[in-house]
């Protein structure tokens, strides 16, 4: 089954300020803020929701269809995907635009100051989901607002089962738009904060929302996750990581596990467990795409955590 991944492709530039922001911010002078934080440590990571989910699906042995809009500066990302065997034909390059990118400065207290430039992501609606893609499953991950709405409608028109993952894009949608997404979606995935916001904006409980879709997935960080499906509640434990280096991209890794399980017809408990394994593997490495286990190593990690392998029954 071909899995279509729509969402963002982005570069993340991460800088570390070897001090504390609070030592350099004067509370009574914030109205004339003019500061410079010297950051001798810097790294550039590959990211974006579609990039991260697609990367993790590739680790699982899939050949995902990644659809996104990118800028004129995208070549290093394309070279990386080509080397990994990930198709880039659905990445539309937008003339005169930068690829979406975040500039993140972190201090010694793990406080962050982030500037995000959407760039080409704002043109995501210029991509269209067509029958020629032959997708059997799709995810609508955080992207440009118009693109997310359009791609969800196109998937539904084509009969492509859809996982709606609003992520950090959730606040930009109205109650009516969220109601439409919930009507179009077969599956919904949120974290605990997003779940509360979804309840607040729609006026519906998560239990009520779950009754209208095949499954509602709520990730809870170190507390694991919950899948509400078919009137049942599946409690998925967190898988202990070898180390905790960076949570960036863990949610995307989990969603790749969800998509894989759905595509292969696994039961919900096993599908959620694969998501938990993928998140645990990712959190041990800095950056969203620097973990590189083989599919066999993922299976070994699953067996170690849960005592069986879903690939061998």
Phi and psi in degrees as GROMACS dihedral restraints (atoms count N, CA, C in turn):
[ dihedral_restraints ]
;  ai    aj    ak    al  type     phi  dphi    fc
    3     4     5     6     1   -80.8    20    10
    4     5     6     7     1   133.0    20    10
    6     7     8     9     1  -108.6    20    10
    7     8     9    10     1   120.5    20    10
    9    10    11    12     1   -93.0    20    10
   10    11    12    13     1   126.4    20    10
   12    13    14    15     1  -115.1    20    10
   13    14    15    16     1   109.6    20    10
   15    16    17    18     1  -104.7    20    10
   16    17    18    19     1   144.5    20    10
   18    19    20    21     1   160.4    20    10
   19    20    21    22     1  -156.9    20    10
   21    22    23    24     1   -99.2    20    10
   22    23    24    25     1   152.7    20    10
   24    25    26    27     1  -116.1    20    10
   25    26    27    28     1   129.6    20    10
   27    28    29    30     1  -147.9    20    10
   28    29    30    31     1   155.9    20    10
   30    31    32    33     1  -102.7    20    10
   31    32    33    34     1   137.4    20    10
   33    34    35    36     1  -115.1    20    10
   34    35    36    37     1   116.4    20    10
   36    37    38    39     1  -100.6    20    10
   37    38    39    40     1   116.2    20    10
   39    40    41    42     1  -115.4    20    10
   40    41    42    43     1   124.3    20    10
   42    43    44    45     1  -120.3    20    10
   43    44    45    46     1   146.7    20    10
   45    46    47    48     1  -114.7    20    10
   46    47    48    49     1   120.9    20    10
   48    49    50    51     1   -92.7    20    10
   49    50    51    52     1   113.5    20    10
   51    52    53    54     1   -79.0    20    10
   52    53    54    55     1    48.5    20    10
   54    55    56    57     1  -159.7    20    10
   55    56    57    58     1  -165.8    20    10
   57    58    59    60     1  -118.5    20    10
   58    59    60    61     1   132.0    20    10
   60    61    62    63     1   -54.0    20    10
   61    62    63    64     1   -38.6    20    10
   63    64    65    66     1   -62.3    20    10
   64    65    66    67     1   -21.4    20    10
   66    67    68    69     1   -76.9    20    10
   67    68    69    70     1    -9.5    20    10
   69    70    71    72     1  -124.6    20    10
   70    71    72    73     1     4.3    20    10
   72    73    74    75     1  -113.8    20    10
   73    74    75    76     1   123.7    20    10
   75    76    77    78     1   -95.9    20    10
   76    77    78    79     1   117.2    20    10
   78    79    80    81     1   -56.4    20    10
   79    80    81    82     1   -34.3    20    10
   81    82    83    84     1   -88.1    20    10
   82    83    84    85     1     3.6    20    10
   84    85    86    87     1  -122.2    20    10
   85    86    87    88     1    14.8    20    10
   87    88    89    90     1   -66.1    20    10
   88    89    90    91     1   -20.3    20    10
   90    91    92    93     1   -75.4    20    10
   91    92    93    94     1   -12.1    20    10
   93    94    95    96     1  -127.9    20    10
   94    95    96    97     1    44.5    20    10
   96    97    98    99     1   -62.0    20    10
   97    98    99   100     1   127.2    20    10
   99   100   101   102     1  -154.1    20    10
  100   101   102   103     1    89.4    20    10
  102   103   104   105     1  -127.7    20    10
  103   104   105   106     1   158.1    20    10
  105   106   107   108     1  -133.6    20    10
  106   107   108   109     1   125.0    20    10
  108   109   110   111     1  -106.2    20    10
  109   110   111   112     1   116.0    20    10
  111   112   113   114     1   -73.5    20    10
  112   113   114   115     1   122.0    20    10
  114   115   116   117     1  -123.7    20    10
  115   116   117   118     1    89.0    20    10
  117   118   119   120     1   -69.3    20    10
  118   119   120   121     1   -20.0    20    10
  120   121   122   123     1  -104.5    20    10
  121   122   123   124     1   127.0    20    10
  123   124   125   126     1  -147.4    20    10
  124   125   126   127     1   143.4    20    10
  126   127   128   129     1  -143.8    20    10
  127   128   129   130     1   153.3    20    10
  129   130   131   132     1  -115.1    20    10
  130   131   132   133     1   126.1    20    10
  132   133   134   135     1  -115.5    20    10
  133   134   135   136     1   155.2    20    10
  135   136   137   138     1   -88.7    20    10
  136   137   138   139     1   133.1    20    10
  138   139   140   141     1  -152.1    20    10
  139   140   141   142     1  -152.0    20    10
  141   142   143   144     1    93.3    20    10
  142   143   144   145     1   144.7    20    10
  144   145   146   147     1   -61.1    20    10
  145   146   147   148     1   -46.6    20    10
  147   148   149   150     1   -66.6    20    10
  148   149   150   151     1   -41.0    20    10
  150   151   152   153     1   -61.5    20    10
  151   152   153   154     1   -45.0    20    10
  153   154   155   156     1   -67.3    20    10
  154   155   156   157     1   -45.6    20    10
  156   157   158   159     1   -64.8    20    10
  157   158   159   160     1   -44.1    20    10
  159   160   161   162     1   -62.1    20    10
  160   161   162   163     1   -39.9    20    10
  162   163   164   165     1   -60.7    20    10
  163   164   165   166     1   -45.1    20    10
  165   166   167   168     1   -68.6    20    10
  166   167   168   169     1   -35.0    20    10
  168   169   170   171     1   -64.0    20    10
  169   170   171   172     1   -36.8    20    10
  171   172   173   174     1   -64.6    20    10
  172   173   174   175     1   -39.1    20    10
  174   175   176   177     1   -59.0    20    10
  175   176   177   178     1   -32.7    20    10
  177   178   179   180     1   -82.2    20    10
  178   179   180   181     1    -0.7    20    10
  180   181   182   183     1    97.9    20    10
  181   182   183   184     1     4.7    20    10
  183   184   185   186     1   -86.2    20    10
  184   185   186   187     1   164.9    20    10
  186   187   188   189     1  -120.2    20    10
  187   188   189   190     1    78.4    20    10
  189   190   191   192     1   -68.1    20    10
  190   191   192   193     1   151.3    20    10
  192   193   194   195     1   -95.5    20    10
  193   194   195   196     1   107.4    20    10
  195   196   197   198     1  -100.8    20    10
  196   197   198   199     1   117.4    20    10
  198   199   200   201     1  -111.9    20    10
  199   200   201   202     1   122.7    20    10
  201   202   203   204     1  -162.9    20    10
  202   203   204   205     1   165.4    20    10
  204   205   206   207     1  -106.7    20    10
  205   206   207   208     1   137.6    20    10
  207   208   209   210     1  -133.1    20    10
  208   209   210   211     1   167.6    20    10
  210   211   212   213     1  -100.1    20    10
  211   212   213   214     1  -174.9    20    10
  213   214   215   216     1   -70.0    20    10
  214   215   216   217     1   -14.5    20    10
  216   217   218   219     1   -94.3    20    10
  217   218   219   220     1    16.3    20    10
  219   220   221   222     1   -79.4    20    10
  220   221   222   223     1   -11.2    20    10
  222   223   224   225     1   -51.7    20    10
  223   224   225   226     1   -44.5    20    10
  225   226   227   228     1   -58.9    20    10
  226   227   228   229     1   -35.1    20    10
  228   229   230   231     1   -68.4    20    10
  229   230   231   232     1   -42.5    20    10
  231   232   233   234     1   -61.6    20    10
  232   233   234   235     1   -43.0    20    10
  234   235   236   237     1   -60.3    20    10
  235   236   237   238     1   -40.6    20    10
  237   238   239   240     1   -63.7    20    10
  238   239   240   241     1   -47.8    20    10
  240   241   242   243     1   -64.0    20    10
  241   242   243   244     1   -39.2    20    10
  243   244   245   246     1   -60.3    20    10
  244   245   246   247     1   -42.9    20    10
  246   247   248   249     1   -64.3    20    10
  247   248   249   250     1   -29.7    20    10
  249   250   251   252     1   -87.7    20    10
  250   251   252   253     1    -5.3    20    10
  252   253   254   255     1    78.0    20    10
  253   254   255   256     1    26.1    20    10
  255   256   257   258     1  -101.7    20    10
  256   257   258   259     1   125.4    20    10
  258   259   260   261     1   -66.5    20    10
  259   260   261   262     1   141.9    20    10
  261   262   263   264     1  -121.1    20    10
  262   263   264   265     1    11.6    20    10
  264   265   266   267     1   -65.8    20    10
  265   266   267   268     1   -20.2    20    10
  267   268   269   270     1   -98.8    20    10
  268   269   270   271     1    11.4    20    10
  270   271   272   273     1   -93.6    20    10
  271   272   273   274     1   107.4    20    10
  273   274   275   276     1   -87.4    20    10
  274   275   276   277     1   120.1    20    10
  276   277   278   279     1   -84.3    20    10
  277   278   279   280     1   124.9    20    10
  279   280   281   282     1  -100.4    20    10
  280   281   282   283     1   120.1    20    10
  282   283   284   285     1   -63.5    20    10
  283   284   285   286     1   137.5    20    10
  285   286   287   288     1    78.0    20    10
  286   287   288   289     1     9.4    20    10
  288   289   290   291     1  -120.8    20    10
  289   290   291   292     1   151.6    20    10
  291   292   293   294     1   -87.6    20    10
  292   293   294   295     1   153.1    20    10
  294   295   296   297     1   -64.6    20    10
  295   296   297   298     1   145.4    20    10
  297   298   299   300     1   -52.0    20    10
  298   299   300   301     1   140.2    20    10
  300   301   302   303     1  -153.8    20    10
  301   302   303   304     1   146.2    20    10
  303   304   305   306     1  -112.6    20    10
  304   305   306   307     1   139.1    20    10
  306   307   308   309     1  -115.3    20    10
  307   308   309   310     1   111.3    20    10
  309   310   311   312     1  -118.5    20    10
  310   311   312   313     1   125.6    20    10
  312   313   314   315     1  -114.5    20    10
  313   314   315   316     1   125.1    20    10
  315   316   317   318     1  -114.5    20    10
  316   317   318   319     1   138.9    20    10
  318   319   320   321     1  -103.2    20    10
  319   320   321   322     1  -174.4    20    10
  321   322   323   324     1   -69.9    20    10
  322   323   324   325     1   -15.8    20    10
  324   325   326   327     1   -96.0    20    10
  325   326   327   328     1    10.4    20    10
  327   328   329   330     1    64.7    20    10
  328   329   330   331     1    19.1    20    10
  330   331   332   333     1   -73.5    20    10
  331   332   333   334     1   149.9    20    10
  333   334   335   336     1  -131.2    20    10
  334   335   336   337     1   142.2    20    10
  336   337   338   339     1  -117.2    20    10
  337   338   339   340     1   119.3    20    10
  339   340   341   342     1  -123.5    20    10
  340   341   342   343     1   135.7    20    10
  342   343   344   345     1  -117.0    20    10
  343   344   345   346     1   127.7    20    10
  345   346   347   348     1  -118.8    20    10
  346   347   348   349     1   127.3    20    10
  348   349   350   351     1  -110.8    20    10
  349   350   351   352     1   112.3    20    10
  351   352   353   354     1   -69.9    20    10
  352   353   354   355     1   -32.7    20    10
  354   355   356   357     1    50.3    20    10
  355   356   357   358     1  -125.8    20    10
  357   358   359   360     1   -63.0    20    10
  358   359   360   361     1   -20.3    20    10
  360   361   362   363     1   -57.9    20    10
  361   362   363   364     1   -30.6    20    10
  363   364   365   366     1   -67.4    20    10
  364   365   366   367     1    -9.3    20    10
  366   367   368   369     1  -104.0    20    10
  367   368   369   370     1    17.6    20    10
  369   370   371   372     1   -60.4    20    10
  370   371   372   373     1   -25.5    20    10
  372   373   374   375     1   -68.9    20    10
  373   374   375   376     1   -10.4    20    10
  375   376   377   378     1   -76.0    20    10
  376   377   378   379     1   -12.8    20    10
  378   379   380   381     1   -90.5    20    10
  379   380   381   382     1   146.0    20    10
  381   382   383   384     1  -130.2    20    10
  382   383   384   385     1   141.6    20    10
  384   385   386   387     1   -87.5    20    10
  385   386   387   388     1   117.4    20    10
  387   388   389   390     1  -119.0    20    10
  388   389   390   391     1   163.4    20    10
  390   391   392   393     1   -62.7    20    10
  391   392   393   394     1   -27.9    20    10
  393   394   395   396     1   -64.0    20    10
  394   395   396   397     1   -17.7    20    10
  396   397   398   399     1   -71.7    20    10
  397   398   399   400     1   -24.3    20    10
  399   400   401   402     1    55.6    20    10
  400   401   402   403     1    37.9    20    10
  402   403   404   405     1   -75.7    20    10
  403   404   405   406     1   139.6    20    10
  405   406   407   408     1  -105.6    20    10
  406   407   408   409     1    -7.5    20    10
  408   409   410   411     1  -160.4    20    10
  409   410   411   412     1   144.9    20    10
  411   412   413   414     1  -142.0    20    10
  412   413   414   415     1   155.6    20    10
  414   415   416   417     1  -124.5    20    10
  415   416   417   418     1   135.6    20    10
  417   418   419   420     1  -103.0    20    10
  418   419   420   421     1   100.2    20    10
  420   421   422   423     1  -101.7    20    10
  421   422   423   424     1   166.1    20    10
  423   424   425   426     1   -49.8    20    10
  424   425   426   427     1   130.7    20    10
  426   427   428   429     1  -161.4    20    10
  427   428   429   430     1  -166.8    20    10
  429   430   431   432     1   -61.8    20    10
  430   431   432   433     1   143.2    20    10
  432   433   434   435     1   -58.1    20    10
  433   434   435   436     1   -50.8    20    10
  435   436   437   438     1   -62.2    20    10
  436   437   438   439     1   -38.1    20    10
  438   439   440   441     1   -64.5    20    10
  439   440   441   442     1   -42.7    20    10
  441   442   443   444     1   -61.4    20    10
  442   443   444   445     1   -45.5    20    10
  444   445   446   447     1   -63.3    20    10
  445   446   447   448     1   -46.9    20    10
  447   448   449   450     1   -62.9    20    10
  448   449   450   451     1   -45.6    20    10
  450   451   452   453     1   -67.2    20    10
  451   452   453   454     1   -34.8    20    10
  453   454   455   456     1   -64.4    20    10
  454   455   456   457     1   -43.7    20    10
  456   457   458   459     1   -64.2    20    10
  457   458   459   460     1   -41.4    20    10
  459   460   461   462     1   -66.3    20    10
  460   461   462   463     1   -40.6    20    10
  462   463   464   465     1   -61.6    20    10
  463   464   465   466     1   -43.8    20    10
  465   466   467   468     1   -64.5    20    10
  466   467   468   469     1   -41.0    20    10
  468   469   470   471     1   -61.8    20    10
  469   470   471   472     1   -32.9    20    10
  471   472   473   474     1   -89.3    20    10
  472   473   474   475     1    -2.6    20    10
  474   475   476   477     1    74.2    20    10
  475   476   477   478     1    26.3    20    10
  477   478   479   480     1   -89.1    20    10
  478   479   480   481     1   117.3    20    10
  480   481   482   483     1   -53.9    20    10
  481   482   483   484     1   136.2    20    10
  483   484   485   486     1  -126.3    20    10
  484   485   486   487     1   130.2    20    10
  486   487   488   489     1  -101.0    20    10
  487   488   489   490     1   117.8    20    10
  489   490   491   492     1   -94.0    20    10
  490   491   492   493     1   119.9    20    10
  492   493   494   495     1  -126.3    20    10
  493   494   495   496     1    85.2    20    10
  495   496   497   498     1   -67.7    20    10
  496   497   498   499     1   -31.8    20    10
  498   499   500   501     1    51.7    20    10
  499   500   501   502     1  -141.9    20    10
  501   502   503   504     1   -70.4    20    10
  502   503   504   505     1    -8.1    20    10
  504   505   506   507     1   -82.3    20    10
  505   506   507   508     1    -6.0    20    10
  507   508   509   510     1   -56.3    20    10
  508   509   510   511     1   -42.2    20    10
  510   511   512   513     1   -61.6    20    10
  511   512   513   514     1   -20.4    20    10
  513   514   515   516     1   -81.5    20    10
  514   515   516   517     1    -6.1    20    10
  516   517   518   519     1  -100.3    20    10
  517   518   519   520     1   143.1    20    10
  519   520   521   522     1   -77.6    20    10
  520   521   522   523     1   169.8    20    10
  522   523   524   525     1   -59.8    20    10
  523   524   525   526     1   -40.2    20    10
  525   526   527   528     1   -65.8    20    10
  526   527   528   529     1   -39.8    20    10
  528   529   530   531     1   -67.6    20    10
  529   530   531   532     1   -39.9    20    10
  531   532   533   534     1   -65.3    20    10
  532   533   534   535     1   -37.8    20    10
  534   535   536   537     1   -61.7    20    10
  535   536   537   538     1   -38.2    20    10
  537   538   539   540     1   -66.2    20    10
  538   539   540   541     1   -44.8    20    10
  540   541   542   543     1   -55.6    20    10
  541   542   543   544     1   -43.6    20    10
  543   544   545   546     1   -67.2    20    10
  544   545   546   547     1   -30.0    20    10
  546   547   548   549     1   -72.5    20    10
  547   548   549   550     1   -34.4    20    10
  549   550   551   552     1   -80.4    20    10
  550   551   552   553     1   -29.6    20    10
  552   553   554   555     1   -80.2    20    10
  553   554   555   556     1   147.7    20    10
  555   556   557   558     1   -94.6    20    10
  556   557   558   559     1   -30.1    20    10
  558   559   560   561     1  -137.6    20    10
  559   560   561   562     1   151.1    20    10
  561   562   563   564     1  -134.0    20    10
  562   563   564   565     1   137.3    20    10
  564   565   566   567     1  -129.9    20    10
  565   566   567   568     1   127.7    20    10
  567   568   569   570     1  -142.0    20    10
  568   569   570   571     1   160.6    20    10
  570   571   572   573     1   -90.2    20    10
  571   572   573   574     1   179.7    20    10
  573   574   575   576     1   -63.6    20    10
  574   575   576   577     1   -40.1    20    10
  576   577   578   579     1   -66.1    20    10
  577   578   579   580     1   -45.7    20    10
  579   580   581   582     1   -62.9    20    10
  580   581   582   583     1   -34.3    20    10
  582   583   584   585     1   -62.3    20    10
  583   584   585   586     1   -44.0    20    10
  585   586   587   588     1   -64.9    20    10
  586   587   588   589     1   -40.1    20    10
  588   589   590   591     1   -66.4    20    10
  589   590   591   592     1   -38.2    20    10
  591   592   593   594     1   -63.2    20    10
  592   593   594   595     1   -41.5    20    10
  594   595   596   597     1   -61.3    20    10
  595   596   597   598     1   -45.6    20    10
  597   598   599   600     1   -63.8    20    10
  598   599   600   601     1   -42.3    20    10
  600   601   602   603     1   -77.5    20    10
  601   602   603   604     1   -30.2    20    10
  603   604   605   606     1   -96.0    20    10
  604   605   606   607     1   -17.8    20    10
  606   607   608   609     1    72.7    20    10
  607   608   609   610     1    18.8    20    10
  609   610   611   612     1  -122.8    20    10
  610   611   612   613     1   146.6    20    10
  612   613   614   615     1   -76.8    20    10
  613   614   615   616     1   158.9    20    10
  615   616   617   618     1   -62.9    20    10
  616   617   618   619     1   -34.2    20    10
  618   619   620   621     1   -63.8    20    10
  619   620   621   622     1   -39.4    20    10
  621   622   623   624     1   -67.6    20    10
  622   623   624   625     1   -43.7    20    10
  624   625   626   627     1   -59.8    20    10
  625   626   627   628     1   -40.8    20    10
  627   628   629   630     1   -61.1    20    10
  628   629   630   631     1   -30.7    20    10
  630   631   632   633     1   -69.3    20    10
  631   632   633   634     1   -17.7    20    10
  633   634   635   636     1   -96.5    20    10
  634   635   636   637     1    -2.8    20    10
  636   637   638   639     1  -130.7    20    10
  637   638   639   640     1   169.1    20    10
  639   640   641   642     1   -70.2    20    10
  640   641   642   643     1   -32.1    20    10
  642   643   644   645     1  -160.7    20    10
  643   644   645   646     1   141.9    20    10
  645   646   647   648     1  -119.7    20    10
  646   647   648   649     1   124.4    20    10
  648   649   650   651     1  -111.8    20    10
  649   650   651   652     1   128.5    20    10
  651   652   653   654     1  -121.2    20    10
  652   653   654   655     1   116.3    20    10
  654   655   656   657     1   -89.9    20    10
  655   656   657   658     1   142.9    20    10
  657   658   659   660     1  -125.1    20    10
  658   659   660   661     1    25.7    20    10
  660   661   662   663     1    63.6    20    10
  661   662   663   664     1  -130.3    20    10
  663   664   665   666     1   -67.1    20    10
  664   665   666   667     1   -11.5    20    10
  666   667   668   669     1   -89.5    20    10
  667   668   669   670     1     1.8    20    10
  669   670   671   672     1    96.2    20    10
  670   671   672   673     1  -141.6    20    10
  672   673   674   675     1  -155.3    20    10
  673   674   675   676     1   165.9    20    10
  675   676   677   678     1  -131.8    20    10
  676   677   678   679     1   136.2    20    10
  678   679   680   681     1  -120.6    20    10
  679   680   681   682     1   120.0    20    10
  681   682   683   684     1  -100.7    20    10
  682   683   684   685     1   113.7    20    10
  684   685   686   687     1  -151.5    20    10
  685   686   687   688     1   133.2    20    10
  687   688   689   690     1    58.2    20    10
  688   689   690   691     1    32.6    20    10
  690   691   692   693     1    78.6    20    10
  691   692   693   694     1     5.0    20    10
  693   694   695   696     1  -112.7    20    10
  694   695   696   697     1   154.8    20    10
  696   697   698   699     1  -116.0    20    10
  697   698   699   700     1   115.9    20    10
  699   700   701   702     1  -104.4    20    10
  700   701   702   703     1   116.2    20    10
  702   703   704   705     1   -90.8    20    10
  703   704   705   706     1   115.5    20    10
  705   706   707   708     1  -104.2    20    10
  706   707   708   709     1   118.5    20    10
  708   709   710   711     1   -71.6    20    10
  709   710   711   712     1   155.6    20    10
  711   712   713   714     1   -74.6    20    10
  712   713   714   715     1   140.3    20    10
  714   715   716   717     1   -92.1    20    10
  715   716   717   718     1   129.4    20    10
  717   718   719   720     1   -66.6    20    10
  718   719   720   721     1   128.9    20    10
  720   721   722   723     1   -84.4    20    10
  721   722   723   724     1   153.5    20    10
  723   724   725   726     1   -63.2    20    10
  724   725   726   727     1   -32.7    20    10
  726   727   728   729     1  -161.2    20    10
  727   728   729   730     1   166.6    20    10
  729   730   731   732     1  -117.7    20    10
  730   731   732   733     1    99.8    20    10
  732   733   734   735     1  -102.4    20    10
  733   734   735   736     1   -37.6    20    10
  735   736   737   738     1  -168.9    20    10
  736   737   738   739     1   119.3    20    10
  738   739   740   741     1   -78.4    20    10
  739   740   741   742     1    -7.9    20    10
  741   742   743   744     1   -57.4    20    10
  742   743   744   745     1   124.1    20    10
  744   745   746   747     1    89.3    20    10
  745   746   747   748     1    -1.3    20    10
  747   748   749   750     1   -64.7    20    10
  748   749   750   751     1   -39.9    20    10
  750   751   752   753     1   -62.7    20    10
  751   752   753   754     1   -38.3    20    10
  753   754   755   756     1   -67.6    20    10
  754   755   756   757     1   -39.1    20    10
  756   757   758   759     1   -62.7    20    10
  757   758   759   760     1   -42.0    20    10
  759   760   761   762     1   -60.5    20    10
  760   761   762   763     1   -44.2    20    10
  762   763   764   765     1   -66.1    20    10
  763   764   765   766     1   -32.0    20    10
  765   766   767   768     1   -62.3    20    10
  766   767   768   769     1   -40.8    20    10
  768   769   770   771     1   -61.7    20    10
  769   770   771   772     1   -41.1    20    10
  771   772   773   774     1   -59.0    20    10
  772   773   774   775     1   -50.6    20    10
  774   775   776   777     1   -60.6    20    10
  775   776   777   778     1   -41.3    20    10
  777   778   779   780     1   -62.2    20    10
  778   779   780   781     1   -46.8    20    10
  780   781   782   783     1   -62.8    20    10
  781   782   783   784     1   -42.6    20    10
  783   784   785   786     1   -62.7    20    10
  784   785   786   787     1   -47.0    20    10
  786   787   788   789     1   -61.8    20    10
  787   788   789   790     1   -30.3    20    10
  789   790   791   792     1  -100.3    20    10
  790   791   792   793     1     8.6    20    10
  792   793   794   795     1    70.9    20    10
  793   794   795   796     1    25.3    20    10
  795   796   797   798     1   -73.8    20    10
  796   797   798   799     1   157.1    20    10
  798   799   800   801     1   -69.8    20    10
  799   800   801   802     1   162.9    20    10
  801   802   803   804     1   -67.2    20    10
  802   803   804   805     1   -36.3    20    10
  804   805   806   807     1   -63.1    20    10
  805   806   807   808     1   -44.5    20    10
  807   808   809   810     1   -68.6    20    10
  808   809   810   811     1   -39.3    20    10
  810   811   812   813     1   -60.6    20    10
  811   812   813   814     1   -45.6    20    10
  813   814   815   816     1   -64.2    20    10
  814   815   816   817     1   -36.6    20    10
  816   817   818   819     1   -65.1    20    10
  817   818   819   820     1   -38.0    20    10
  819   820   821   822     1   -64.3    20    10
  820   821   822   823     1   -40.4    20    10
  822   823   824   825     1   -57.7    20    10
  823   824   825   826     1   -42.7    20    10
  825   826   827   828     1   -64.7    20    10
  826   827   828   829     1   -39.7    20    10
  828   829   830   831     1   -63.9    20    10
  829   830   831   832     1   -44.9    20    10
  831   832   833   834     1   -62.9    20    10
  832   833   834   835     1   -39.6    20    10
  834   835   836   837     1   -64.3    20    10
  835   836   837   838     1   -40.4    20    10
  837   838   839   840     1   -66.5    20    10
  838   839   840   841     1   -37.6    20    10
  840   841   842   843     1   -66.0    20    10
  841   842   843   844     1   -42.6    20    10
  843   844   845   846     1   -66.6    20    10
  844   845   846   847     1   -41.8    20    10
  846   847   848   849     1   -64.2    20    10
  847   848   849   850     1   -17.9    20    10
  849   850   851   852     1   -80.0    20    10
  850   851   852   853     1    -6.4    20    10
  852   853   854   855     1  -124.9    20    10
  853   854   855   856     1   144.5    20    10
  855   856   857   858     1   -71.5    20    10
  856   857   858   859     1   144.5    20    10
  858   859   860   861     1    84.7    20    10
  859   860   861   862     1   162.0    20    10
  861   862   863   864     1   -87.2    20    10
  862   863   864   865     1   -15.2    20    10
  864   865   866   867     1  -135.3    20    10
  865   866   867   868     1    35.0    20    10
  867   868   869   870     1  -108.0    20    10
  868   869   870   871     1    -6.2    20    10
  870   871   872   873     1   -80.9    20    10
  871   872   873   874     1   141.4    20    10
  873   874   875   876     1  -144.9    20    10
  874   875   876   877     1    54.2    20    10
  876   877   878   879     1   -73.9    20    10
  877   878   879   880     1   152.8    20    10
  879   880   881   882     1   -76.6    20    10
  880   881   882   883     1   165.9    20    10
  882   883   884   885     1   -62.3    20    10
  883   884   885   886     1   -34.8    20    10
  885   886   887   888     1   -66.6    20    10
  886   887   888   889     1   -37.8    20    10
  888   889   890   891     1   -68.1    20    10
  889   890   891   892     1   -34.5    20    10
  891   892   893   894     1   -63.7    20    10
  892   893   894   895     1   -42.9    20    10
  894   895   896   897     1   -62.2    20    10
  895   896   897   898     1   -42.2    20    10
  897   898   899   900     1   -61.4    20    10
  898   899   900   901     1   -41.6    20    10
  900   901   902   903     1   -65.2    20    10
  901   902   903   904     1   -38.6    20    10
  903   904   905   906     1   -63.3    20    10
  904   905   906   907     1   -47.1    20    10
  906   907   908   909     1   -62.2    20    10
  907   908   909   910     1   -38.9    20    10
  909   910   911   912     1   -63.9    20    10
  910   911   912   913     1   -37.2    20    10
  912   913   914   915     1   -79.7    20    10
  913   914   915   916     1   -36.7    20    10
  915   916   917   918     1  -123.3    20    10
  916   917   918   919     1    -3.1    20    10
  918   919   920   921     1    82.4    20    10
  919   920   921   922     1     6.3    20    10
  921   922   923   924     1  -154.2    20    10
  922   923   924   925     1   167.3    20    10
  924   925   926   927     1  -116.7    20    10
  925   926   927   928     1   123.8    20    10
  927   928   929   930     1   -71.7    20    10
  928   929   930   931     1   -14.8    20    10
  930   931   932   933     1   -80.9    20    10
  931   932   933   934     1   -18.7    20    10
  933   934   935   936     1  -121.9    20    10
  934   935   936   937     1    12.1    20    10
